[in-house]
Amino acid sequence: MQRFTIGNKKRVLEEGIELLDIEEPYRDEKGELRWISTSKKPIYDADGKIVGLIGISRDITKRKFLEDNLKIEVKKQLKSLREKDKLIAQQNKLIAMGEMIENIAHQWRQPLNSINASVMLLDDKLQEYNIDDTEIENELDEIENITTYMTTTIDDFRNFYAKEKKKTTFSLKDSILKTVSIVKKLFKYNNVSIVYSSIVDVELYSYKSELEQALLVILNNARDALVKSETKDKKIEISVINAQKETTIIISDNAGGIKEEYLSKVFEPYFTTKHKTKGTGLGLYTSKMIVEQSMGGLLLVENTEDGALFKIILRNRVEGGVVINA
């Protein structure tokens, strides 16, 4: 059906066009919107000249309202179906990631155990030959700490897909410092400094290891961006803001920022700008799942004048002086 235009009557009279089933809106005497379906055709005299028009109309207001309501309902149902499709796709991705983590765990455990065994052997040899070298001892301790952390990380990711997980009470400041300590040597090697700005210590009741995983991913992504950049004074700034209803962790860098066309995609699974040997595109995706699905918070990113800025926003409530992660 054609839509109503003001010139319909003029077209019939001047052009001799027949118009059939035109939907026309109008206001009745109460000012309410109504619809009619109208057909118009010209009337000719004996000489074939248009002298008028004849038309017939019927009220279709009820039908139009039903059509509009149907369109709204169809849109709602389509939106619901799309959301269900996304949920199914998400669940399939989680299943695939869970299987991938199991495979990684199986492949990593034996080499990690071998490294720890070698560290213990070296430590025994140092004692056997009465070698007192503090630097070597410290390096061995660090190797052992890193392998222990990697083993724990495997369990953390496996537990991430478990239905039952336990929250613990922990110091947010200690978790940040612990995460930084894991990467500090690599950061130093890459000439990347970490600056702490107004870190308020907060006692959280939440998933400690998972939060540390998210922090580690964000820090490593910032380091990668800084290494690629031409920035001379490469630095990452970390701050914590604690308010009554939420705790915000801010991690920013001065690497120049994320390209605008990538900004909305950084949390998508398997999206990466790195070479395939250096990234899978799952780090930030997994971090977002940790923060938003496990911890009920938000993980956001934006560009500043200097670089990228990530925010972890944890909604909370306070009970007995401890911030309970909602």
C-alpha beads as a LAMMPS data file, in Angstrom:
LAMMPS data file: protein, C-alpha beads

326 atoms
325 bonds

1 atom types
1 bond types

-500.0 500.0 xlo xhi
-500.0 500.0 ylo yhi
-500.0 500.0 zlo zhi

Masses

1 110.0

Atoms # bond

1 1 1 0.000 0.000 0.000
2 1 1 1.144 3.531 -0.714
3 1 1 1.612 6.004 2.084
4 1 1 -0.459 9.185 2.264
5 1 1 0.960 12.362 0.727
6 1 1 -0.594 15.811 0.757
7 1 1 -0.575 15.915 -3.025
8 1 1 -2.740 12.806 -3.525
9 1 1 -5.895 14.751 -4.400
10 1 1 -3.923 17.104 -6.658
11 1 1 -2.336 14.178 -8.493
12 1 1 -5.735 12.642 -9.234
13 1 1 -7.186 15.928 -10.516
14 1 1 -4.181 17.150 -12.471
15 1 1 -2.551 13.938 -13.678
16 1 1 -5.550 11.657 -13.952
17 1 1 -3.863 8.990 -11.805
18 1 1 -5.971 6.404 -10.028
19 1 1 -4.818 5.803 -6.473
20 1 1 -5.899 2.620 -4.750
21 1 1 -5.776 1.649 -1.078
22 1 1 -3.864 4.688 0.159
23 1 1 -3.365 4.763 3.939
24 1 1 -4.096 8.241 5.181
25 1 1 -3.857 9.571 8.763
26 1 1 -6.126 12.287 10.079
27 1 1 -7.314 13.807 13.334
28 1 1 -10.941 13.377 14.352
29 1 1 -13.029 15.998 16.142
30 1 1 -11.452 14.965 19.467
31 1 1 -7.960 15.410 18.059
32 1 1 -7.213 11.682 18.155
33 1 1 -5.166 10.077 15.407
34 1 1 -7.102 7.815 13.074
35 1 1 -6.330 6.014 9.845
36 1 1 -8.406 5.436 6.696
37 1 1 -7.749 3.428 3.559
38 1 1 -8.808 5.469 0.524
39 1 1 -9.153 4.826 -3.192
40 1 1 -9.541 7.758 -5.593
41 1 1 -10.117 8.014 -9.328
42 1 1 -10.775 10.973 -11.644
43 1 1 -14.140 11.811 -13.251
44 1 1 -14.075 12.841 -16.909
45 1 1 -16.629 14.827 -18.950
46 1 1 -17.690 14.029 -22.517
47 1 1 -14.572 15.712 -23.882
48 1 1 -12.264 13.629 -21.705
49 1 1 -11.471 16.503 -19.393
50 1 1 -11.097 15.871 -15.642
51 1 1 -13.927 17.593 -13.848
52 1 1 -13.661 15.962 -10.419
53 1 1 -12.851 12.811 -8.536
54 1 1 -14.667 10.025 -6.811
55 1 1 -13.351 8.193 -3.802
56 1 1 -14.206 5.624 -1.204
57 1 1 -12.637 5.155 2.212
58 1 1 -12.835 2.827 5.189
59 1 1 -11.584 3.175 8.759
60 1 1 -8.476 1.048 9.396
61 1 1 -7.451 2.597 12.730
62 1 1 -7.849 -0.635 14.700
63 1 1 -5.856 -2.609 12.133
64 1 1 -3.070 -0.003 12.104
65 1 1 -2.772 -0.080 15.884
66 1 1 -2.687 -3.896 15.809
67 1 1 0.029 -3.784 13.136
68 1 1 2.093 -1.320 15.172
69 1 1 1.754 -3.457 18.288
70 1 1 2.694 -6.536 16.268
71 1 1 5.805 -4.808 14.938
72 1 1 6.829 -3.886 18.492
73 1 1 6.257 -7.447 19.677
74 1 1 8.208 -8.893 16.734
75 1 1 11.134 -6.599 17.524
76 1 1 11.048 -7.697 21.172
77 1 1 10.970 -11.371 20.216
78 1 1 13.783 -10.946 17.702
79 1 1 15.872 -9.160 20.321
80 1 1 15.168 -11.963 22.794
81 1 1 16.148 -14.605 20.225
82 1 1 19.372 -12.767 19.410
83 1 1 20.246 -12.575 23.110
84 1 1 19.579 -16.308 23.469
85 1 1 21.787 -16.992 20.445
86 1 1 24.546 -14.884 22.008
87 1 1 24.145 -16.773 25.291
88 1 1 24.414 -20.134 23.532
89 1 1 27.473 -18.926 21.611
90 1 1 28.999 -17.660 24.862
91 1 1 28.369 -20.983 26.586
92 1 1 29.996 -22.834 23.686
93 1 1 33.024 -20.539 23.946
94 1 1 33.247 -21.190 27.692
95 1 1 33.131 -24.938 27.092
96 1 1 35.883 -24.645 24.480
97 1 1 37.999 -22.477 26.775
98 1 1 37.483 -24.898 29.653
99 1 1 38.731 -27.755 27.493
100 1 1 41.687 -25.646 26.360
101 1 1 42.632 -24.852 29.996
102 1 1 42.505 -28.565 30.860
103 1 1 44.886 -29.303 27.980
104 1 1 47.255 -26.525 29.058
105 1 1 47.186 -27.765 32.655
106 1 1 48.080 -31.267 31.519
107 1 1 50.971 -30.022 29.372
108 1 1 52.399 -27.561 31.914
109 1 1 52.413 -29.484 35.156
110 1 1 55.287 -31.860 34.418
111 1 1 57.720 -29.156 33.158
112 1 1 56.876 -26.947 36.148
113 1 1 57.485 -29.817 38.543
114 1 1 60.804 -30.500 36.797
115 1 1 61.870 -26.858 37.194
116 1 1 61.026 -26.943 40.917
117 1 1 62.963 -30.195 41.299
118 1 1 65.988 -28.624 39.593
119 1 1 65.795 -25.615 41.919
120 1 1 65.721 -27.909 44.956
121 1 1 68.717 -29.843 43.583
122 1 1 70.714 -26.635 43.039
123 1 1 69.796 -25.459 46.526
124 1 1 70.994 -28.764 48.003
125 1 1 74.278 -28.501 46.086
126 1 1 74.857 -24.990 47.415
127 1 1 74.435 -26.261 50.961
128 1 1 76.503 -29.396 50.303
129 1 1 79.485 -27.343 49.117
130 1 1 78.905 -24.584 51.699
131 1 1 78.406 -21.970 49.021
132 1 1 76.896 -18.866 50.535
133 1 1 75.761 -16.690 47.662
134 1 1 72.831 -14.459 48.521
135 1 1 72.234 -13.414 44.912
136 1 1 71.993 -17.022 43.716
137 1 1 69.726 -17.905 46.644
138 1 1 67.445 -14.989 45.796
139 1 1 67.291 -15.978 42.140
140 1 1 66.438 -19.576 43.048
141 1 1 63.730 -18.363 45.421
142 1 1 62.282 -16.186 42.669
143 1 1 62.261 -19.079 40.193
144 1 1 60.444 -21.203 42.753
145 1 1 57.941 -18.425 43.456
146 1 1 57.219 -17.956 39.755
147 1 1 56.702 -21.671 39.092
148 1 1 54.454 -21.896 42.149
149 1 1 52.486 -18.932 40.852
150 1 1 52.154 -20.565 37.411
151 1 1 50.871 -23.771 39.005
152 1 1 48.389 -21.765 41.066
153 1 1 47.347 -19.869 37.949
154 1 1 46.442 -23.099 36.194
155 1 1 44.238 -24.095 39.131
156 1 1 42.705 -20.615 39.244
157 1 1 41.674 -20.778 35.616
158 1 1 40.301 -24.278 36.033
159 1 1 38.339 -23.143 39.064
160 1 1 37.048 -20.162 37.103
161 1 1 34.809 -22.561 35.172
162 1 1 33.702 -24.384 38.310
163 1 1 30.167 -23.778 39.578
164 1 1 31.244 -23.468 43.199
165 1 1 33.962 -20.956 44.065
166 1 1 34.917 -19.515 47.433
167 1 1 35.488 -15.871 48.237
168 1 1 38.197 -14.847 50.692
169 1 1 39.064 -11.687 52.606
170 1 1 42.250 -10.044 51.348
171 1 1 44.108 -6.747 51.088
172 1 1 43.663 -5.123 47.682
173 1 1 46.978 -3.293 48.089
174 1 1 48.813 -6.556 48.833
175 1 1 47.256 -8.197 45.769
176 1 1 48.388 -5.340 43.544
177 1 1 51.925 -5.426 44.958
178 1 1 52.073 -9.213 44.597
179 1 1 50.970 -9.023 40.956
180 1 1 53.547 -6.350 40.193
181 1 1 56.302 -8.370 41.877
182 1 1 55.730 -11.198 39.412
183 1 1 56.458 -9.013 36.398
184 1 1 58.842 -6.427 37.856
185 1 1 62.024 -7.935 36.374
186 1 1 60.556 -8.141 32.882
187 1 1 59.271 -4.592 33.192
188 1 1 62.677 -3.401 34.348
189 1 1 64.308 -5.179 31.400
190 1 1 61.921 -3.329 29.055
191 1 1 62.612 0.010 30.819
192 1 1 58.996 0.279 31.973
193 1 1 58.464 1.852 35.386
194 1 1 55.403 1.393 37.584
195 1 1 54.142 4.380 39.532
196 1 1 51.734 4.035 42.443
197 1 1 49.337 6.938 42.842
198 1 1 47.047 7.197 45.864
199 1 1 46.554 3.491 46.458
200 1 1 43.989 3.224 49.223
201 1 1 44.248 -0.112 51.012
202 1 1 40.909 -1.867 51.093
203 1 1 39.991 -5.175 52.672
204 1 1 37.964 -7.013 50.032
205 1 1 35.850 -10.126 50.341
206 1 1 36.009 -11.527 46.823
207 1 1 37.932 -13.804 44.456
208 1 1 41.542 -12.874 45.144
209 1 1 43.367 -15.023 42.583
210 1 1 40.982 -14.159 39.762
211 1 1 41.370 -10.430 40.419
212 1 1 45.157 -10.830 40.351
213 1 1 44.865 -12.615 36.996
214 1 1 42.891 -9.700 35.558
215 1 1 45.448 -7.213 36.899
216 1 1 48.307 -9.231 35.441
217 1 1 46.717 -9.308 31.981
218 1 1 46.117 -5.538 31.979
219 1 1 49.666 -4.828 33.158
220 1 1 51.196 -7.100 30.524
221 1 1 49.086 -5.548 27.782
222 1 1 50.235 -2.097 28.879
223 1 1 53.859 -3.269 28.858
224 1 1 53.470 -4.718 25.349
225 1 1 52.027 -1.408 24.130
226 1 1 54.878 0.549 25.715
227 1 1 57.524 -1.724 24.218
228 1 1 56.062 -1.108 20.737
229 1 1 55.748 2.644 21.307
230 1 1 58.408 5.282 20.832
231 1 1 57.732 6.791 24.251
232 1 1 60.995 7.563 26.051
233 1 1 59.809 7.658 29.656
234 1 1 57.725 4.478 29.594
235 1 1 55.507 4.163 32.644
236 1 1 52.362 2.559 34.024
237 1 1 50.397 4.285 36.766
238 1 1 48.229 2.386 39.247
239 1 1 45.728 3.974 41.616
240 1 1 42.847 2.828 43.803
241 1 1 39.823 4.932 44.681
242 1 1 37.487 3.650 47.368
243 1 1 33.993 5.107 47.634
244 1 1 30.992 4.001 49.647
245 1 1 29.367 2.018 46.849
246 1 1 32.336 0.998 44.719
247 1 1 36.077 0.453 44.624
248 1 1 37.873 1.500 41.440
249 1 1 41.286 0.262 40.304
250 1 1 42.811 2.439 37.583
251 1 1 45.718 1.286 35.421
252 1 1 46.971 3.727 32.794
253 1 1 49.970 3.939 30.493
254 1 1 51.626 6.533 28.249
255 1 1 51.957 4.350 25.147
256 1 1 49.827 6.611 22.964
257 1 1 46.481 4.854 23.326
258 1 1 44.446 2.285 21.421
259 1 1 43.374 2.959 17.834
260 1 1 39.768 4.133 17.733
261 1 1 38.723 1.303 15.405
262 1 1 40.073 -1.224 17.944
263 1 1 38.762 0.397 21.121
264 1 1 35.352 -1.301 21.005
265 1 1 36.886 -4.689 20.124
266 1 1 39.634 -5.146 22.744
267 1 1 37.417 -7.319 24.977
268 1 1 36.210 -9.574 22.163
269 1 1 37.479 -13.182 22.236
270 1 1 40.392 -13.931 19.911
271 1 1 40.798 -10.270 18.953
272 1 1 44.442 -9.248 18.991
273 1 1 46.742 -6.852 17.174
274 1 1 49.775 -8.915 18.156
275 1 1 51.517 -11.543 16.072
276 1 1 49.961 -14.994 16.532
277 1 1 53.119 -16.136 18.353
278 1 1 52.709 -13.382 20.971
279 1 1 49.007 -13.322 21.705
280 1 1 45.779 -15.290 21.416
281 1 1 43.309 -12.469 22.025
282 1 1 41.892 -14.182 25.122
283 1 1 43.602 -12.205 27.896
284 1 1 41.363 -9.135 28.071
285 1 1 38.303 -11.216 27.173
286 1 1 38.951 -13.536 30.111
287 1 1 39.699 -10.563 32.385
288 1 1 36.364 -9.002 31.508
289 1 1 34.594 -12.267 32.301
290 1 1 36.407 -12.458 35.640
291 1 1 35.552 -8.903 36.658
292 1 1 31.998 -8.766 35.305
293 1 1 30.701 -12.331 35.611
294 1 1 32.565 -13.658 38.646
295 1 1 32.946 -10.416 40.607
296 1 1 29.849 -8.515 39.456
297 1 1 31.876 -5.448 38.519
298 1 1 32.853 -3.596 35.373
299 1 1 36.013 -3.600 33.272
300 1 1 36.223 -0.524 31.045
301 1 1 38.817 1.041 28.768
302 1 1 39.248 4.520 27.336
303 1 1 41.954 6.636 25.775
304 1 1 43.591 9.581 27.522
305 1 1 45.957 12.198 26.114
306 1 1 48.920 9.953 26.934
307 1 1 47.656 6.418 26.397
308 1 1 45.129 3.786 27.434
309 1 1 43.320 3.744 30.777
310 1 1 41.670 0.636 32.196
311 1 1 39.182 0.773 35.055
312 1 1 38.127 -2.142 37.238
313 1 1 35.012 -1.033 39.102
314 1 1 33.911 -3.318 41.931
315 1 1 30.501 -2.662 43.408
316 1 1 30.573 -3.262 47.126
317 1 1 28.986 -2.942 50.505
318 1 1 30.725 -2.682 53.874
319 1 1 30.161 -5.224 56.634
320 1 1 32.252 -5.114 59.803
321 1 1 34.883 -2.901 58.194
322 1 1 35.347 -5.295 55.252
323 1 1 34.261 -4.340 51.728
324 1 1 32.014 -7.113 50.450
325 1 1 32.274 -7.450 46.708
326 1 1 28.661 -7.505 45.471

Bonds

1 1 1 2
2 1 2 3
3 1 3 4
4 1 4 5
5 1 5 6
6 1 6 7
7 1 7 8
8 1 8 9
9 1 9 10
10 1 10 11
11 1 11 12
12 1 12 13
13 1 13 14
14 1 14 15
15 1 15 16
16 1 16 17
17 1 17 18
18 1 18 19
19 1 19 20
20 1 20 21
21 1 21 22
22 1 22 23
23 1 23 24
24 1 24 25
25 1 25 26
26 1 26 27
27 1 27 28
28 1 28 29
29 1 29 30
30 1 30 31
31 1 31 32
32 1 32 33
33 1 33 34
34 1 34 35
35 1 35 36
36 1 36 37
37 1 37 38
38 1 38 39
39 1 39 40
40 1 40 41
41 1 41 42
42 1 42 43
43 1 43 44
44 1 44 45
45 1 45 46
46 1 46 47
47 1 47 48
48 1 48 49
49 1 49 50
50 1 50 51
51 1 51 52
52 1 52 53
53 1 53 54
54 1 54 55
55 1 55 56
56 1 56 57
57 1 57 58
58 1 58 59
59 1 59 60
60 1 60 61
61 1 61 62
62 1 62 63
63 1 63 64
64 1 64 65
65 1 65 66
66 1 66 67
67 1 67 68
68 1 68 69
69 1 69 70
70 1 70 71
71 1 71 72
72 1 72 73
73 1 73 74
74 1 74 75
75 1 75 76
76 1 76 77
77 1 77 78
78 1 78 79
79 1 79 80
80 1 80 81
81 1 81 82
82 1 82 83
83 1 83 84
84 1 84 85
85 1 85 86
86 1 86 87
87 1 87 88
88 1 88 89
89 1 89 90
90 1 90 91
91 1 91 92
92 1 92 93
93 1 93 94
94 1 94 95
95 1 95 96
96 1 96 97
97 1 97 98
98 1 98 99
99 1 99 100
100 1 100 101
101 1 101 102
102 1 102 103
103 1 103 104
104 1 104 105
105 1 105 106
106 1 106 107
107 1 107 108
108 1 108 109
109 1 109 110
110 1 110 111
111 1 111 112
112 1 112 113
113 1 113 114
114 1 114 115
115 1 115 116
116 1 116 117
117 1 117 118
118 1 118 119
119 1 119 120
120 1 120 121
121 1 121 122
122 1 122 123
123 1 123 124
124 1 124 125
125 1 125 126
126 1 126 127
127 1 127 128
128 1 128 129
129 1 129 130
130 1 130 131
131 1 131 132
132 1 132 133
133 1 133 134
134 1 134 135
135 1 135 136
136 1 136 137
137 1 137 138
138 1 138 139
139 1 139 140
140 1 140 141
141 1 141 142
142 1 142 143
143 1 143 144
144 1 144 145
145 1 145 146
146 1 146 147
147 1 147 148
148 1 148 149
149 1 149 150
150 1 150 151
151 1 151 152
152 1 152 153
153 1 153 154
154 1 154 155
155 1 155 156
156 1 156 157
157 1 157 158
158 1 158 159
159 1 159 160
160 1 160 161
161 1 161 162
162 1 162 163
163 1 163 164
164 1 164 165
165 1 165 166
166 1 166 167
167 1 167 168
168 1 168 169
169 1 169 170
170 1 170 171
171 1 171 172
172 1 172 173
173 1 173 174
174 1 174 175
175 1 175 176
176 1 176 177
177 1 177 178
178 1 178 179
179 1 179 180
180 1 180 181
181 1 181 182
182 1 182 183
183 1 183 184
184 1 184 185
185 1 185 186
186 1 186 187
187 1 187 188
188 1 188 189
189 1 189 190
190 1 190 191
191 1 191 192
192 1 192 193
193 1 193 194
194 1 194 195
195 1 195 196
196 1 196 197
197 1 197 198
198 1 198 199
199 1 199 200
200 1 200 201
201 1 201 202
202 1 202 203
203 1 203 204
204 1 204 205
205 1 205 206
206 1 206 207
207 1 207 208
208 1 208 209
209 1 209 210
210 1 210 211
211 1 211 212
212 1 212 213
213 1 213 214
214 1 214 215
215 1 215 216
216 1 216 217
217 1 217 218
218 1 218 219
219 1 219 220
220 1 220 221
221 1 221 222
222 1 222 223
223 1 223 224
224 1 224 225
225 1 225 226
226 1 226 227
227 1 227 228
228 1 228 229
229 1 229 230
230 1 230 231
231 1 231 232
232 1 232 233
233 1 233 234
234 1 234 235
235 1 235 236
236 1 236 237
237 1 237 238
238 1 238 239
239 1 239 240
240 1 240 241
241 1 241 242
242 1 242 243
243 1 243 244
244 1 244 245
245 1 245 246
246 1 246 247
247 1 247 248
248 1 248 249
249 1 249 250
250 1 250 251
251 1 251 252
252 1 252 253
253 1 253 254
254 1 254 255
255 1 255 256
256 1 256 257
257 1 257 258
258 1 258 259
259 1 259 260
260 1 260 261
261 1 261 262
262 1 262 263
263 1 263 264
264 1 264 265
265 1 265 266
266 1 266 267
267 1 267 268
268 1 268 269
269 1 269 270
270 1 270 271
271 1 271 272
272 1 272 273
273 1 273 274
274 1 274 275
275 1 275 276
276 1 276 277
277 1 277 278
278 1 278 279
279 1 279 280
280 1 280 281
281 1 281 282
282 1 282 283
283 1 283 284
284 1 284 285
285 1 285 286
286 1 286 287
287 1 287 288
288 1 288 289
289 1 289 290
290 1 290 291
291 1 291 292
292 1 292 293
293 1 293 294
294 1 294 295
295 1 295 296
296 1 296 297
297 1 297 298
298 1 298 299
299 1 299 300
300 1 300 301
301 1 301 302
302 1 302 303
303 1 303 304
304 1 304 305
305 1 305 306
306 1 306 307
307 1 307 308
308 1 308 309
309 1 309 310
310 1 310 311
311 1 311 312
312 1 312 313
313 1 313 314
314 1 314 315
315 1 315 316
316 1 316 317
317 1 317 318
318 1 318 319
319 1 319 320
320 1 320 321
321 1 321 322
322 1 322 323
323 1 323 324
324 1 324 325
325 1 325 326
